[in-house]
Amino acid sequence: MKKIGLLSDTHSYLDDRILHHLQGCDEIWHAGDFGTAEVAETLATVAPLRGVYGNIDGQDVRRIQPLVQNFELEGLHVLMTHIGGYPGHYSPAARPLVQQERPGLFISGHSHILKVMPDPKLGLLHLNPGAAGRHGFHKVRTLLRFEIAQGKVQQLQAIELGPK
């Protein structure tokens, strides 16, 4: 079993609330728009970090984070990219990737809208943690915490970090 903290769209902003909710995680996943490499470096001091770069990320982040993460953890195939859309409305770049890879868990950010949606057609769970940072149209900052065990997402929690 692995405990995962999932966030996105920090846009160079980290505060004590974010870091508090990530304590005790076995891994932290960031679905893009870090803002600066410093955000990635700080998160990596809390737990091992897996991330992808987003559309606002500069070369400092793109040098250390890929466009796509595709891996297996605890028997679950995970695919993560920043601009991915959601079931029934995948982005043009993500759609063929999701169809080809057939992950059990597909993660994206970008929309600043927290979403947890199954895709029964492709047999996957889609997660978008919303935005943990202050930049954007969202009103409440969010992140997700969950466990992965025996190939399944369990104990999923949506955490509100307060207003931006």
N, C-alpha and C positions, 0 to 999 in steps of 0.2 A: 504494500500500500504506500502511495506517495501523496503528500499534501501539497496542493498547488495553489499559488496565488496568481491570478490573472488580471492584468490591467492593460490599458491602452490610452493613447492620446493624452499623455502627460504634458506635452508641449512645454518642456523644460521645467515643470513644476512638480516638486515633491514636498510633502509636509510630514509632520510627525504622525498624523492619522493614517496616512498611506503606509508608512513604515511600520506602525504599530500592528496593523491588520495583516501584514506580511510576515511578522515574527512567527516562528514555528513552522513555516512552510519548508518543504523539502526542495522545492524549486519555485522560482518566480518566472512567469511567462509574460512578455510584453508584446502586444499585437500592433506595434508601430506608432509612429509619431512621438518618439522619445523627446525630441526637441534638441537635446545635446547629448554628447557621449558621456558627460558627467552624470546624467540621470542613470544611464546603464551601469556606470561604474559604482554608483551608490547602491543601486539595487543588488548588484553582484556581491556587495559586502554583507547583505542580509541572508542570501541563499543563492545557489547556482542559478544563473539567468539564461533563459532561451528567449530570443526576441527576433523580430523582423523589422526592417526599416519601413517607414511610412513616407507619404508624399511630401511632408514638410521637412524631413530629415536631410541634413547636409552630409557632406563627404565624411565628416568625423564619425557619424553614426553608420553610414553605409560601409565604411571600412571594417566595422566590427560586427555588423548584423546583416544577415542575408535578406533577400526579398521574400523567400519562402522557407519555412521550416517544415520538414517532412520526416517524422520519426515515430518510433514505437516506444511506449512506456507502460510497464505493467500489463502487457498484452493488449494495449489499445493503440491503434494506428491514428496518429495526430497529424493534421495538416493545418498550418497557420500562415496567413498572409494579411497584410494590412487592408487592402481594398478587395473585399471578397463578396460583398453582398450578403444575401441570406436565402434560405430555401425558397425556390420558385423565382428568385430574382438575383441569381449569382452574377457577379460582374463578368464581362466578356473574357477577361484574363483568367478568372478563377474557375469558371464553368468547366472548361475542358480538363483542367487540373483535378478538380473534384471528381469528375466522371471517370478519369483515368486512374487516379490513385485510390478511390473508394475508401476514404478514411472512416473510422468510427466517430471521430470528433473533428469538426472543422471550425476553426477560430479565425475571426477577423475583427478589425477595429473600424476606424475611419468615420463611422456614422455618428459617433457620440451618443448613440442610443443603445442602452442595455437590452440585449435580446437573448433569450434562451428558447430555441426552436428545434423540434425534431424535423428531419426530412425523411418521411417514410418512403418516399420514392427511391432515395439513394441509401436508406438505412443508416443515417448518421444523425448526430446531435450537433447543432450549430450553436456556438457561444460568441457573443460580442459583449465585452465587459463594460461598454459605455466609455465615458471619459473620466479619467482620474484627475486631469488638470483643470485649469481655470479658463483656458481659451476655447471659445466656441459658443454655440447657441444653447447647449444643455443648461439646465437650471441646477441639477444636483450631480455632484461628482460620485462616481461609482466604481466598484471593482467586484470581482468574483473570487470566491474561495471554494475549493472542492477537493475531493479525494479521488484517486484512480486506483482501483483494485480489480483484479480478475477481468481486465478488459472493459471495465465500465466506470462511468462517472458516478460518484456517490456523494452524499452529504453536501450538495450544492447550496451555497449561500450567496445571495446578492447583498452587498454591503454598501450602504449609503455613507459617503464621506462628508456630507454636508453641502451647503450651497457653494457655488463657485464664487 
